[in-house]
Structures are given as C-alpha cells and as structure tokens.
C-alpha cells in the first residue's frame, strides 16, 4: 500500500536578504541588488509569478538609485515593488541594501534560505552556512 505524503498548502512567506556597496552610485546599487536577488532566486527556486511583493530598503547614505529597479531589470515586471530607508540606529551598518520578499510557496519557514552577502554577513551570524555561496552565473543587465 503506497504511503501518502501530506499535501503542502501554498503560504506567503518572508524571504530576507541584505548586501552592501562600496559607494553611493547607480551602478553599485543596481549590481549589488541584482547579485543579492540572484542568490535568493537560486537558493530558493523563486520565480517572479510566485512573488507577491518586495520591499527594498537602503540606509540613508544610499540614494543614487532605487534598488527595486534591479528587480525590474531581472524581469520582475508584474511584482509589486517599493523602496524606503532603514531607521537610523547609532552604530548600524552603513551603505546597506535590504530586501523582504513576500513569496507564495509550499516551503516551510525553516526551508527558506535567507541570503546575507558582502558586508551584510555580520547582520545574521546565525546564517553562517551562507558564507559559502555557490559559484553561480549572475546575469548582468543593462544599467541604462
């Protein structure tokens, strides 16, 4: 007699990630955000049709471009995107871009892989496994 596995229900889950840039420039923000999104996509199998929305934030020292534009350039044309600034907390990491994806998935919260790269690794020391990111080809997009 075959064993039935329980069907998983699609739920909206939060997927977090963060990165940093070396300078407040359009190209630095777009390239770093594109890299971050690509790792989130690759680690979790995310497709744009399953993303309900994405909330990008930057520290106040980054204002040369909207990081959400990187998502548009990756083809996220029908995903609701918004940007804002992080709270100013003394001693907080500077030149940081964060993202919260609202993702419709059958994965449990424990199965989701959050990604913290570059200088943002220190934000989540509990995510040590992500220090060894796979060598995946990151798509380059037109910055114009």
VENCOR-V401833 format. One record per residue. N is the residue number from 1. SS is DSSP state (@ for helix, = for strand, . for the rest). PSI is psi in whole degrees, 0 to 359 (* if undefined). Layout:
n=<N/N>
ss=<SS/SS>
psi=<PSI/PSI>
//
This chain:
n=<1/2/3/4/5/6/7/8/9/10/11/12/13/14/15/16/17/18/19/20/21/22/23/24/25/26/27/28/29/30/31/32/33/34/35/36/37/38/39/40/41/42/43/44/45/46/47/48/49/50/51/52/53/54/55/56/57/58/59/60/61/62/63/64/65/66/67/68/69/70/71/72/73/74/75/76/77/78/79/80/81/82/83/84/85/86/87/88/89/90/91/92/93/94/95/96/97/98/99/100/101/102/103/104/105/106/107/108/109/110/111/112/113/114/115/116/117/118/119/120/121/122/123/124/125/126/127/128/129/130/131/132/133/134/135/136/137/138/139/140/141/142/143/144>
ss=<././././././././././=/=/=/=/=/=/=/=/=/=/./././././@/@/@/@/@/@/@/@/@/@/@/@/@/@/@/@/@/@/@/./././@/@/@/=/=/=/=/=/=/=/=/./././././././././@/@/@/@/@/@/././././././=/=/=/=/=/=/././././././././././=/=/=/=/=/=/=/=/=/=/./././@/@/@/./././=/=/./@/@/@/@/@/@/@/@/@/@/@/@/@/@/././././././././././././.>
psi=<126/145/129/133/142/140/137/142/140/127/156/121/152/134/123/153/160/155/175/164/161/338/158/79/155/311/319/316/315/317/318/318/319/318/314/311/320/318/319/317/310/318/331/353/36/135/146/323/340/356/119/317/166/133/114/140/154/158/160/346/0/115/17/341/156/123/335/336/329/321/318/319/340/3/9/67/334/11/135/123/145/153/154/181/149/161/148/108/129/131/1/158/135/168/48/138/128/156/144/112/138/106/125/116/162/357/150/165/323/340/349/136/114/150/124/115/171/223/348/355/326/344/329/77/341/349/40/330/335/357/335/78/143/154/90/146/119/123/141/139/161/127/355/*>
//
